[in-house]
């Protein structure tokens, strides 16, 4: 398949996921099966930003797919310092950065704190959901970098135990939901049944309010025959990740995507070993981007996507594979 069409791209953008920077020694993941390189992740972020800055065709924007700093920062009282360190590097970036929120954002900050932080990139939004009066807003929005193309950032922790006060209605609803499937004392331990393994505290889901908003966005895109790419932290297709990394109500979001003709790609992070599948029923590409945090310091984990009228071409660096996403 031709990875390099003859015509110049309509626009390009960068992708990177799960940097999880912390100024601590390297350690293992939760299962003690893979190493995490906490300090070195900052250098790999610098590598990506330097490459994008020096590229002949600079990206129009960057999708940062969540978990920018690690939850260990909270334990060391270093959350704000770590965030400032990472954001300082983004200051050299030649493009706007669209930040997705993952579980590690909520380990470090409350939802209201994130809404007031530089990680709230909804100022670049063309449209976002209206908040429920008296309650925290949903962190979701859409933007159009080029005529005929729309990107949607979704809040995968809208329904979650993370980032909300225990007295909050959404928190109680999330607790009632997770307790239907997870009986463990430690809710970060997955339930025994694989079909329910996603119901852990480090995952979350999409509220009906957010799904209704997405439905309206996609309906407009269908009518205009636009190409829509969705970005969120949690994967939603079972064939592009381990089942333990899926969003709680991934099936609801998949059904929403399948009911519209405009979606061409769904991009996520969270699962550090990455993944990809093509939904053959719809032609939608589901990409899970490899995490920086579990990438060896001698390698890299970022990509640049060039968008053409009939396809998107991902050029990966290090662990990230080259891919072509044809539009159906």
C-alpha positions, 0 to 999 in steps of 0.5 A: 500500500502506498504510504506516500501519496504524491500530493501534499497532505491537507494537514498533519498532526502529532500523536503521543500517549501515556508519558507519565513523567515522574522524577523517581527511579524506574519501576515495574507496572502493576503486574510486574511484567514490564518496566516503567521509565519515569524520568526517561519519559521526559526525554522521549517527550523532548525527542517528539517535540524536537522532531515535530519542531524541526519537521519540514511540514510542521504539524497543525496540532498535537493530540496528547492522549492522556496520562501526561504525569504519573500518579506517583507524583501525588504521593510525593507532593510533586503533582504541580511541579511535575506538570510544570516540568512537562508543560515547559517542554510543550512551550517549544512546540510549534503547534496547539496541543489538545490534551486528553484526560486519563486516570493519572490526571485524576490521580493528581488533580480533581476535576475542578482543578483540571478545568482551571489548568493548562490541561484544559484545551477546550479553549480551542473548541468549536463546540462543547457540551453544556454543563449540568447546572450546579455540577462539574462540566464534561471535558469534551469538545470538537474542533475542525482543523481543516474544512470537511474534517472534525475531531472530537475529544471525549471524556472517558472519566465522565462516569468515574470514581476518579476526580470527584467528591464522594458526595457527588451524584456522579461519584455515587452513580459510578460506585453503584455501577462498578459494584455490580461487577467488581466485588473486590475490596481493592477496586483497582483489582479487576473482577475474575470474569474477563467480560467484566475485567474493565470494571476497575477504578482506573477505568471509567465511562461516558455519561448519557449526556455526553453520548447524546452530545456526541450523537448530535455532533456526528449527525451534523457531520453525517449531513455535511459528509465530514470525516470525524476522528474521535480521541479519548484516553480509553479504547472502546473496541475489544480487538485493539486492546486488552479487555481490562483497558476498555471503557466501562460502557465501550459497547454504548460508544461503539454502537453510537459510532456504528450508527453514523457514517462520518467516523473514520478513526478512534484514537486512544492511549491507556494500554501501554503496549498499543493496539490496532483493529479495523472494524470491518462492519463500518470501516472505522480504524481503532488505534491504541497508541503505545505508551511512552512510559514503558518505552526503553530510553534508547527508543521512542513512541510518537507518531505523525499523521498526514491527512489526505482526501481519502486516507490518513497516513501514520508515520511512527517512531520507535515502538509506533508502527507505520499505518495507513487508514483508508477512508471507506 
